[in-house]
Amino acid sequence: MIRWIVTDLDGTLVGRDLAMVPASRDALRRFREAGGEVIIATGRMERSARRYYDELGLEGAAILYNGARTVNLAMGSVLRSRHLPEAAWKTLLGLFEELPEGVHPVVFSGGEALAVHDAPELRDYARRDGITLRDPGDWAAVPPGGVTKCMLIGDPLPGWEIEGTVMVRSEATYLEVLPPDATKGTALRELAAVRGVPMEHIAAVGDNPNDIDMITAAGLGVAVGDGHPDVRAAADVVVGACADGAVAEVVEMALRADARP
């Protein structure tokens, strides 16, 4: 029996037009009406994820910042929160000076998205996520113990390895630097344990490498058909493209599983 469907947003439930694919949105609503629970798991921050959470009529937990925070957006309560180690943040400050031309950092701290540059790539990112980037004036002004994550946007992305962090690509031009236990899969395991839901009763679906540990943790791991090849290779099942209603296919599988004796 599938009790939870956990879905990534961009490229999985949300199309290139930044709207939820109607067939997938409506299928998730049917799943909830049938007694199932829907959880979004995204790299987006609270402000950015809220529109999709509300459109689905959700009331429970949302996994945000690629697993660095789990928040009940309806109540405003933080269920899980992780920050970059101070040593990792200091390392990042030094590496910012070595970034290739055309690559810009965005730092998430205190519920804000921070950037010190004004570049087309950053404006496009802010538009896509529906957020405002605030200029802190100087990266040194950011509290060293309060960084939720850092995202590098642009091309070519550096091949850094920073001790005490998790580094994942959430898009071809997005490299995310996260706290050491901040992944969607880790956040999902912790949430399921607190709620008493066995992992085998959970279906998870995604499209990019930052979704791999989530879909391998779930009892039913699903890859979007037009997603990254590594995700398709790791999944139990590959469904259609995002625009064709990939998540709707997951709902149909979950409802069929619920019908089994």
Solvent accessible surface area in square Angstrom, and as a share of the most:
residue,aa,sasa,rsa
1,M,119,0.53
2,I,13,0.07
3,R,89,0.32
4,W,5,0.02
5,I,0,0.00
6,V,0,0.00
7,T,0,0.00
8,D,10,0.05
9,L,0,0.00
10,D,22,0.11
11,G,29,0.28
12,T,0,0.00
13,L,0,0.00
14,V,0,0.00
15,G,15,0.15
16,R,244,0.89
17,D,111,0.58
18,L,31,0.15
19,A,41,0.32
20,M,5,0.02
21,V,15,0.09
22,P,80,0.51
23,A,55,0.43
24,S,0,0.00
25,R,52,0.19
26,D,53,0.28
27,A,0,0.00
28,L,0,0.00
29,R,92,0.34
30,R,110,0.40
31,F,2,0.01
32,R,77,0.28
33,E,147,0.66
34,A,72,0.56
35,G,70,0.68
36,G,14,0.14
37,E,43,0.19
38,V,5,0.03
39,I,0,0.00
40,I,0,0.00
41,A,0,0.00
42,T,2,0.01
43,G,18,0.17
44,R,8,0.03
45,M,4,0.02
46,E,36,0.16
47,R,123,0.45
48,S,2,0.01
49,A,0,0.00
50,R,94,0.34
51,R,121,0.44
52,Y,0,0.00
53,Y,1,0.00
54,D,75,0.39
55,E,67,0.30
56,L,4,0.02
57,G,37,0.36
58,L,12,0.06
59,E,125,0.56
60,G,25,0.24
61,A,5,0.04
62,A,0,0.00
63,I,0,0.00
64,L,0,0.00
65,Y,2,0.01
66,N,2,0.01
67,G,0,0.00
68,A,0,0.00
69,R,47,0.17
70,T,3,0.02
71,V,6,0.03
72,N,23,0.12
73,L,10,0.05
74,A,50,0.39
75,M,151,0.67
76,G,57,0.55
77,S,47,0.31
78,V,74,0.43
79,L,96,0.48
80,R,17,0.06
81,S,38,0.24
82,R,75,0.27
83,H,79,0.35
84,L,3,0.02
85,P,47,0.30
86,E,88,0.39
87,A,75,0.58
88,A,2,0.02
89,W,2,0.01
90,K,124,0.53
91,T,64,0.37
92,L,0,0.00
93,L,50,0.25
94,G,44,0.42
95,L,34,0.17
96,F,20,0.08
97,E,150,0.67
98,E,122,0.55
99,L,31,0.15
100,P,44,0.28
101,E,170,0.76
102,G,24,0.23
103,V,6,0.03
104,H,29,0.13
105,P,1,0.01
106,V,0,0.00
107,V,0,0.00
108,F,2,0.01
109,S,11,0.07
110,G,77,0.74
111,G,37,0.36
112,E,61,0.27
113,A,1,0.01
114,L,5,0.02
115,A,5,0.04
116,V,42,0.24
117,H,90,0.40
118,D,118,0.61
119,A,8,0.06
120,P,89,0.56
121,E,67,0.30
122,L,2,0.01
123,R,131,0.48
124,D,72,0.37
125,Y,7,0.02
126,A,15,0.11
127,R,152,0.56
128,R,49,0.18
129,D,10,0.05
130,G,56,0.54
131,I,14,0.07
132,T,100,0.58
133,L,41,0.20
134,R,111,0.41
135,D,85,0.44
136,P,24,0.15
137,G,62,0.60
138,D,83,0.43
139,W,26,0.09
140,A,79,0.61
141,A,69,0.53
142,V,5,0.03
143,P,83,0.52
144,P,57,0.36
145,G,41,0.40
146,G,18,0.17
147,V,0,0.00
148,T,6,0.04
149,K,0,0.00
150,C,0,0.00
151,M,6,0.03
152,L,0,0.00
153,I,5,0.02
154,G,4,0.04
155,D,106,0.55
156,P,82,0.52
157,L,20,0.10
158,P,16,0.10
159,G,79,0.76
160,W,42,0.15
161,E,169,0.76
162,I,11,0.06
163,E,162,0.73
164,G,32,0.31
165,T,23,0.13
166,V,34,0.20
167,M,48,0.22
168,V,32,0.18
169,R,103,0.37
170,S,13,0.09
171,E,43,0.19
172,A,89,0.69
173,T,56,0.32
174,Y,18,0.07
175,L,11,0.06
176,E,2,0.01
177,V,0,0.00
178,L,1,0.01
179,P,1,0.01
180,P,73,0.46
181,D,54,0.28
182,A,0,0.00
183,T,25,0.15
184,K,1,0.00
185,G,0,0.00
186,T,36,0.21
187,A,0,0.00
188,L,0,0.00
189,R,111,0.41
190,E,64,0.29
191,L,14,0.07
192,A,2,0.02
193,A,80,0.62
194,V,127,0.73
195,R,111,0.41
196,G,55,0.53
197,V,8,0.05
198,P,51,0.32
199,M,45,0.20
200,E,111,0.50
201,H,48,0.21
202,I,0,0.00
203,A,0,0.00
204,A,0,0.00
205,V,0,0.00
206,G,0,0.00
207,D,14,0.07
208,N,22,0.12
209,P,37,0.23
210,N,13,0.07
211,D,0,0.00
212,I,47,0.24
213,D,44,0.23
214,M,0,0.00
215,I,1,0.01
216,T,77,0.45
217,A,17,0.13
218,A,8,0.06
219,G,42,0.40
220,L,33,0.16
221,G,0,0.00
222,V,0,0.00
223,A,1,0.00
224,V,0,0.00
225,G,27,0.26
226,D,93,0.48
227,G,11,0.11
228,H,67,0.30
229,P,79,0.50
230,D,79,0.41
231,V,0,0.00
232,R,89,0.32
233,A,90,0.70
234,A,38,0.30
235,A,19,0.15
236,D,98,0.51
237,V,48,0.28
238,V,75,0.43
239,V,12,0.07
240,G,24,0.23
241,A,26,0.20
242,C,9,0.05
243,A,80,0.62
244,D,113,0.59
245,G,2,0.02
246,A,0,0.00
247,V,0,0.00
248,A,17,0.13
249,E,73,0.33
250,V,0,0.00
251,V,0,0.00
252,E,72,0.32
253,M,34,0.15
254,A,0,0.00
255,L,51,0.25
256,R,148,0.54
257,A,17,0.13
258,D,59,0.30
259,A,85,0.66
260,R,162,0.59
261,P,181,1.14
